Amino acid sequence: EGDTVTLRCRRWRDKSVTGVRFYHDGKDLGGPLRGAELSLSPLQLHHGGRYTCGGWVEYWGSRWEVTKEVTVTV
């Protein structure tokens, strides 16, 4: 608790991602974000759980993709 954790939404081979939205345990945290980072600061117990992000990627035309989950344990 008390630290800062920064989650970055990236795609394979660092292809650009725009219109990023983050999800915590399936709940949309709002957005879209201008950047591709979500900062949890100061880290608190309720921040624990499963996170994913989604965004538009340039890959044979734009399309919406959602990443695999990462788990934050506090």
C-alpha positions in Angstrom: 0.0 0.0 0.0 1.1 3.6 -0.6 3.2 2.9 -3.7 2.5 3.9 -7.2 1.7 1.3 -9.9 1.4 2.4 -13.5 -0.3 0.2 -16.0 0.5 0.7 -19.7 -1.7 -0.3 -22.5 0.4 -1.7 -25.3 0.0 -4.0 -28.2 2.4 -6.6 -29.7 5.4 -5.0 -31.3 4.4 -1.6 -29.8 1.9 -0.8 -32.5 0.1 2.4 -31.6 -3.1 2.2 -29.5 -5.6 5.1 -29.3 -8.8 5.7 -27.5 -7.6 3.6 -24.6 -10.0 2.4 -21.9 -9.1 0.5 -18.7 -11.2 -2.1 -17.0 -10.9 -3.3 -13.3 -12.6 -6.6 -12.6 -14.7 -6.1 -15.8 -15.8 -2.6 -14.8 -15.1 0.2 -17.3 -13.0 2.8 -15.5 -14.0 5.5 -18.0 -12.2 7.1 -20.8 -11.1 7.1 -23.5 -7.7 8.3 -22.2 -5.4 10.6 -24.1 -2.5 8.5 -23.2 -2.1 4.8 -22.7 -1.3 4.7 -18.9 -3.3 4.3 -15.8 -1.7 5.3 -12.5 -2.8 3.8 -9.2 -1.5 6.2 -6.6 -1.4 5.9 -3.8 -2.0 2.1 -4.1 -4.8 1.0 -1.8 -6.4 -2.4 -1.0 -9.4 -1.8 -3.3 -7.0 -1.4 -6.3 -6.3 -5.1 -6.2 -7.9 -7.3 -8.9 -7.8 -8.0 -12.6 -7.1 -5.3 -15.1 -7.4 -5.2 -18.9 -7.3 -2.4 -21.3 -8.8 -1.9 -24.8 -8.1 0.5 -27.6 -8.1 1.1 -31.3 -5.1 -0.4 -33.1 -3.8 0.1 -36.6 -3.6 -3.3 -38.1 -5.0 -3.8 -41.6 -7.4 -1.0 -40.8 -8.4 0.1 -37.3 -10.1 -2.3 -35.0 -10.9 -2.4 -31.2 -8.9 -4.9 -29.2 -8.8 -5.8 -25.5 -5.6 -7.1 -23.9 -5.0 -10.1 -21.7 -5.6 -9.7 -18.0 -3.0 -8.6 -15.5 -3.5 -9.1 -11.8 -2.6 -6.4 -9.2 -2.1 -7.8 -5.7 -1.9 -5.4 -2.8 
